[in-house]
Amino acid sequence: VVIFIEVSNSETLNTVEIQQTISGRLNLPWNDAEPIAKRAKFLIKALTRKRFVILLDDSKLILTTRYREVCFQMNAQRSLIEMRILGNDASWELFLGKLSKEASASVGWLGSQNDTREHAMKIAQSCGGLPLAL
């Protein structure tokens, strides 16, 4: 789902209008009586069930990509900030540092049949050493 929202350059955003646009694009019901925060939670739940991109016109955007060519294709190279790839050990340490206590205990168990640890290592490796992905 592609959602295009025109946002003015004013200092205040029209949150209700943005919510209406997203709701309309997703064909969701609209209730003027609901508070903004309640509608926001409803929209977040609806969006988590979909693959989507939200384009905000007249706003500054941050583009993240693994490939520099994408930045050039989108004319976003002017403010390019290159993230360095972490090594395997640093990636693994960062990954472990973000786990809950329970998950960390399960991954830290060094038994010969620790499937959880093997899966965790595959997940960390699939991020390709990119700190934002980890």
Secondary structure as GFF3:
##gff-version 3
##sequence-region A 1 134
A	DSSP	beta_strand	2	6	.	.	.	ID=ss1
A	DSSP	alpha_helix	15	25	.	.	.	ID=ss2
A	DSSP	alpha_helix	36	48	.	.	.	ID=ss3
A	DSSP	beta_strand	53	57	.	.	.	ID=ss4
A	DSSP	alpha_helix	68	73	.	.	.	ID=ss5
A	DSSP	three_ten_helix	77	79	.	.	.	ID=ss6
A	DSSP	alpha_helix	88	97	.	.	.	ID=ss7
A	DSSP	alpha_helix	101	108	.	.	.	ID=ss8
A	DSSP	alpha_helix	115	126	.	.	.	ID=ss9
###
